[in-house]
């Protein structure tokens, strides 16, 4: 998963983020490349069947915490969920930008299919795992930074609910315009989303209501990922409904042209088509 810029911080009694205080007084994890550390550990563990699974800890800013294995981030395609395999079949053209490339599972498969793939991630550790997986074209940075490179792509891939990288109502149009600046004629965005806006899960409803009171999209989440004593900075992740994606895309150069399995599904794959260049 690609990690956007810091949008929140945990403060101590002084009101400062803990990492800004004396490191000797820090109570809690240190900020670093937790996703990269996780992927490097998982990649090494994959070579040893006796090693325990590597788990990420996902912490929400309202105190909700859960753990999840990283197995799927590195799995071969025959172990992928059907919707992930189907998403890859929607990629078109030769040049592909895999955004939030993680360990390179999608980039590797697309390369095997003959695509010219660039893996983009803000995690240096993730890109090192991509390199070990045989991915040669690597970009360490954000889509905004890469948009100035002059590169052009036929497809942009946001696999694994990485439409969340749109972050927020204000950030999403800038993100999509950056992709449009790199789009070849007829380009598409293939993105997977997780709709929390329409969730009726009791664990999600308080967060949704808090967002609506603040004028945010209900499905926006502020998270950080932890591994051992390392955590990412806090970042926003946008778990939006397809209708909200269509609204955010207006005027950015993209239009939502398809949602699978349909626009009522919690987990969905969206296709955005270049409307103008």
Wavefront OBJ file of the C-alpha trace (Angstrom):
o trace
v 0.000 0.000 0.000
v 1.280 3.547 -0.882
v 1.298 5.965 2.148
v 0.309 9.607 1.566
v 1.537 12.638 3.463
v 1.032 13.113 7.206
v -2.429 14.433 8.036
v -2.597 13.947 11.815
v -0.305 13.380 14.766
v -0.480 11.878 18.201
v 0.350 14.422 20.866
v 1.743 14.120 24.338
v 0.897 16.321 27.309
v 2.890 19.159 25.766
v 0.665 19.162 22.687
v 3.615 18.200 20.487
v 3.836 14.968 18.498
v 5.798 12.520 20.615
v 8.523 12.227 17.976
v 9.153 15.972 18.317
v 9.975 15.568 21.996
v 13.114 14.134 23.537
v 13.524 10.645 21.983
v 14.538 9.346 25.393
v 11.079 10.268 26.707
v 9.181 8.714 23.810
v 6.470 6.280 24.847
v 5.294 4.465 21.772
v 6.565 3.541 18.321
v 9.093 5.518 16.310
v 8.021 6.894 12.936
v 9.590 5.222 9.913
v 9.021 3.001 6.896
v 6.840 0.442 8.650
v 5.288 -0.788 5.390
v 8.725 -1.310 3.871
v 9.921 -3.140 6.981
v 6.814 -5.336 6.875
v 7.275 -6.216 3.218
v 10.968 -6.962 3.600
v 10.210 -9.242 6.558
v 7.361 -10.951 4.679
v 9.526 -11.450 1.600
v 12.218 -13.097 3.717
v 9.632 -15.183 5.595
v 8.183 -16.477 2.321
v 11.404 -18.398 1.751
v 11.033 -20.250 5.070
v 7.781 -22.214 5.508
v 8.453 -22.565 9.256
v 8.433 -18.809 9.836
v 5.378 -17.300 11.499
v 3.225 -15.052 9.265
v 4.179 -11.377 9.269
v 1.312 -9.238 10.578
v 0.626 -5.568 10.085
v -1.172 -3.614 12.795
v -3.680 -1.114 11.427
v -4.485 1.650 13.905
v -7.284 4.171 13.372
v -7.190 7.623 14.951
v -10.291 6.869 17.021
v -8.489 4.015 18.779
v -9.765 1.092 16.670
v -6.984 -1.449 16.031
v -6.829 -4.646 13.983
v -4.140 -6.949 12.614
v -3.871 -8.476 9.158
v -1.359 -10.787 7.451
v 0.699 -9.607 4.485
v 0.443 -12.904 2.617
v -1.747 -11.471 -0.151
v 0.667 -8.597 -0.804
v 3.263 -11.027 -2.193
v 1.164 -13.983 -3.321
v 1.409 -15.464 -6.835
v -1.585 -14.714 -9.042
v -3.141 -18.172 -8.631
v -3.647 -17.312 -4.946
v -5.258 -13.931 -5.592
v -8.949 -13.209 -5.036
v -10.937 -13.461 -8.268
v -11.665 -9.718 -8.264
v -7.930 -8.909 -8.247
v -7.287 -11.167 -11.236
v -10.222 -9.604 -13.052
v -8.923 -6.105 -12.318
v -5.602 -6.945 -13.953
v -7.460 -8.111 -17.069
v -8.851 -4.568 -17.457
v -5.395 -3.029 -17.890
v -4.920 -1.766 -21.454
v -2.052 -0.560 -23.578
v 1.664 -1.112 -23.118
v 2.843 1.321 -20.430
v 1.419 0.877 -16.927
v 1.989 2.835 -13.710
v 1.372 0.615 -10.670
v 0.554 3.108 -7.905
v 1.151 1.960 -4.347
v 2.946 -1.031 -5.822
v 3.761 -2.603 -2.457
v 5.798 -5.769 -2.988
v 5.293 -5.756 -6.741
v 2.845 -8.640 -7.094
v 0.830 -6.874 -9.813
v 3.854 -5.351 -11.540
v 5.472 -8.777 -11.794
v 2.416 -10.349 -13.436
v 1.929 -7.452 -15.846
v 5.580 -7.653 -16.881
v 5.118 -11.355 -17.594
v 2.194 -10.380 -19.830
v 4.428 -8.069 -21.843
v 3.558 -4.686 -20.328
v 6.160 -2.022 -19.623
v 5.480 -1.462 -15.908
v 6.687 1.240 -13.538
v 6.180 0.622 -9.808
v 5.556 3.775 -7.757
v 5.552 3.878 -3.959
v 6.593 6.245 -1.183
v 8.064 3.295 0.734
v 11.732 2.636 -0.048
v 11.444 -0.814 1.520
v 8.488 -1.705 -0.691
v 10.454 -0.724 -3.790
v 13.379 -2.853 -2.642
v 11.026 -5.849 -2.505
v 9.766 -4.922 -5.993
v 13.376 -4.926 -7.181
v 13.929 -8.365 -5.658
v 10.811 -9.524 -7.525
v 12.389 -8.470 -10.814
v 10.707 -5.092 -11.302
v 13.264 -2.780 -12.896
v 11.431 0.543 -13.352
v 10.949 1.985 -9.853
v 9.813 5.438 -8.710
v 10.195 6.499 -5.090
v 7.731 9.343 -4.603
v 4.178 10.553 -5.054
v 2.065 10.825 -8.189
v 2.381 14.623 -7.992
v 6.176 14.415 -8.035
v 6.191 11.876 -10.851
v 3.750 13.923 -12.961
v 6.553 16.369 -13.720
v 8.795 13.657 -15.184
v 7.276 13.721 -18.660
v 6.368 10.011 -18.475
v 3.176 8.865 -20.214
v 1.078 5.809 -19.424
v -1.777 3.887 -21.012
v -3.065 2.501 -17.709
v -2.864 3.478 -14.050
v -3.394 0.653 -11.564
v -4.621 1.116 -7.983
v -4.971 -2.490 -6.871
v -5.984 -3.675 -3.409
v -8.426 -0.913 -2.362
v -5.823 1.694 -3.320
v -8.478 4.133 -4.465
v -8.030 4.960 -0.787
v -4.912 6.862 -1.851
v -7.211 9.638 -3.059
v -7.162 10.504 0.661
v -9.918 13.116 0.958
v -12.428 15.316 -0.821
v -9.821 18.063 -1.263
v -6.903 15.811 -2.209
v -8.680 13.513 -4.692
v -9.052 16.007 -7.588
v -5.347 16.919 -7.383
v -4.391 13.242 -7.403
v -6.571 12.549 -10.444
v -5.286 15.624 -12.299
v -1.730 14.398 -11.720
v -2.681 11.117 -13.398
v -4.324 12.984 -16.275
v -1.071 14.901 -16.797
v 0.687 11.551 -17.368
v -2.075 9.961 -19.455
v -1.596 8.855 -23.047
v -4.629 9.227 -25.352
v -7.331 6.712 -24.405
v -5.770 5.985 -21.007
v -7.667 4.313 -18.157
v -7.459 4.169 -14.381
v -8.238 0.739 -12.928
v -8.817 1.172 -9.214
v -10.216 -0.957 -6.413
v -12.253 0.671 -3.687
v -13.805 -0.263 -0.360
v -17.079 1.540 0.341
v -17.310 2.550 4.009
v -19.659 5.455 3.322
v -22.657 3.121 3.134
v -21.491 0.767 5.888
v -23.942 -0.270 8.575
v -21.218 -1.909 10.659
v -21.553 -0.625 14.261
v -17.751 -0.297 14.431
v -17.802 2.084 11.447
v -20.874 4.231 12.091
v -19.375 6.495 14.821
v -16.427 7.283 12.554
v -18.781 7.995 9.643
v -20.898 10.353 11.751
v -17.809 12.168 13.020
v -16.629 12.667 9.429
v -19.980 14.044 8.301
v -20.016 16.525 11.176
v -16.564 17.702 10.058
v -17.681 18.075 6.424
v -15.634 15.114 5.251
v -16.695 12.140 3.153
v -18.165 9.606 5.574
v -15.794 6.826 4.491
v -12.585 8.776 5.037
v -10.275 7.083 7.539
v -7.157 8.373 9.280
v -4.767 5.469 9.842
v -1.259 4.416 10.543
v 0.421 1.054 9.945
v 2.623 -0.434 12.641
v 5.245 -3.173 12.671
v 7.186 -3.983 15.830
v 8.388 -0.605 17.167
v 7.943 1.291 13.882
v 4.893 3.150 12.595
v 4.085 5.091 9.470
v 2.997 8.691 9.896
v -0.761 9.130 10.193
v -2.377 9.287 6.743
v -5.840 9.643 5.257
v -7.351 6.762 3.302
v -10.578 7.307 1.392
v -13.029 4.396 1.548
v -15.582 5.997 -0.739
v -18.687 4.884 -2.630
v -18.627 4.711 -6.454
v -21.031 7.681 -6.701
v -18.587 9.745 -4.644
v -15.734 8.692 -6.919
v -17.732 9.878 -9.934
v -18.331 13.259 -8.272
v -14.669 13.710 -7.323
v -13.544 12.833 -10.854
v -15.642 15.604 -12.445
v -13.400 18.202 -14.042
v -10.172 16.241 -13.512
v -9.942 14.727 -16.989
v -11.505 11.413 -15.937
v -15.001 9.978 -15.891
v -16.230 6.841 -14.163
v -17.302 4.467 -16.932
v -17.720 1.120 -15.156
v -18.009 -0.439 -11.697
v -17.759 -4.181 -11.086
v -19.514 -6.159 -9.793
v -21.886 -3.166 -9.486
v -22.159 0.205 -7.783
v -23.804 -1.262 -4.662
v -20.923 -3.602 -3.747
v -18.769 -2.877 -0.704
v -15.616 -3.964 -2.545
v -15.537 -2.920 -6.177
v -13.301 -2.285 -9.159
v -13.790 1.027 -10.937
v -12.720 1.988 -14.437
v -12.138 5.651 -15.145
v -11.626 6.679 -18.751
v -9.769 9.728 -19.986
v -12.365 12.338 -20.904
v -9.935 14.931 -22.223
v -6.162 15.389 -22.371
l 1 2 3 4 5 6 7 8 9 10 11 12 13 14 15 16 17 18 19 20 21 22 23 24 25 26 27 28 29 30 31 32 33 34 35 36 37 38 39 40 41 42 43 44 45 46 47 48 49 50 51 52 53 54 55 56 57 58 59 60 61 62 63 64 65 66 67 68 69 70 71 72 73 74 75 76 77 78 79 80 81 82 83 84 85 86 87 88 89 90 91 92 93 94 95 96 97 98 99 100 101 102 103 104 105 106 107 108 109 110 111 112 113 114 115 116 117 118 119 120 121 122 123 124 125 126 127 128 129 130 131 132 133 134 135 136 137 138 139 140 141 142 143 144 145 146 147 148 149 150 151 152 153 154 155 156 157 158 159 160 161 162 163 164 165 166 167 168 169 170 171 172 173 174 175 176 177 178 179 180 181 182 183 184 185 186 187 188 189 190 191 192 193 194 195 196 197 198 199 200 201 202 203 204 205 206 207 208 209 210 211 212 213 214 215 216 217 218 219 220 221 222 223 224 225 226 227 228 229 230 231 232 233 234 235 236 237 238 239 240 241 242 243 244 245 246 247 248 249 250 251 252 253 254 255 256 257 258 259 260 261 262 263 264 265 266 267 268 269 270 271 272 273 274 275 276 277
